[in-house]
């Protein structure tokens, strides 16, 4: 899988960005998928945030009969907690690290960078954010799962975990596993569940917005 470019969709604030949210889409979508939610987060103008929505590369996906689509890694079978494409996950994790480094080069402190991801994108956000040094502002993990639940590094990273109770794609129990395993490893987990399938809802988006404000408001000098 080639991840040699840095194709992204970006939403920039009025004025100089103080913080960045890098948000990864799910299987078969692209960087435009979550772009429309930005105004619904209701972030105040006093917090200048740049949103970066990268495109996953196109590759064959085994579980979909080898059909070529945008994917952060291959999916071998429906049981997501069994055989996992760890090599593909590591490749995309390195790509995300490059995006983080780019934001740092733009002058954004790591303590003001949040990683977010839905489904496959959430796997990459967790895999990368839990290990990245220096410590980031936090992770938003939506309708996703842990690629290697027995290999979670300990720490105290703030993490928003949201999952639908009727999710037929990534079972609800895998979201609960994220919550339980991260808490066991010392991380500060804010857990949210919603009566939905494999998607996001407005209530969840509102909660994410409040969480982002809490994370960034603690470290940023507010601008008028």
Secondary structure as GFF3:
##gff-version 3
##sequence-region A 1 224
A	DSSP	beta_strand	8	11	.	.	.	ID=ss1
A	DSSP	beta_strand	19	24	.	.	.	ID=ss2
A	DSSP	three_ten_helix	35	41	.	.	.	ID=ss3
A	DSSP	beta_strand	49	54	.	.	.	ID=ss4
A	DSSP	beta_strand	58	61	.	.	.	ID=ss5
A	DSSP	three_ten_helix	62	64	.	.	.	ID=ss6
A	DSSP	beta_strand	67	70	.	.	.	ID=ss7
A	DSSP	alpha_helix	86	105	.	.	.	ID=ss8
A	DSSP	three_ten_helix	110	112	.	.	.	ID=ss9
A	DSSP	beta_strand	113	118	.	.	.	ID=ss10
A	DSSP	alpha_helix	120	129	.	.	.	ID=ss11
A	DSSP	beta_strand	138	142	.	.	.	ID=ss12
A	DSSP	three_ten_helix	149	151	.	.	.	ID=ss13
A	DSSP	beta_strand	158	164	.	.	.	ID=ss14
A	DSSP	alpha_helix	172	184	.	.	.	ID=ss15
A	DSSP	beta_strand	188	194	.	.	.	ID=ss16
A	DSSP	alpha_helix	202	217	.	.	.	ID=ss17
###
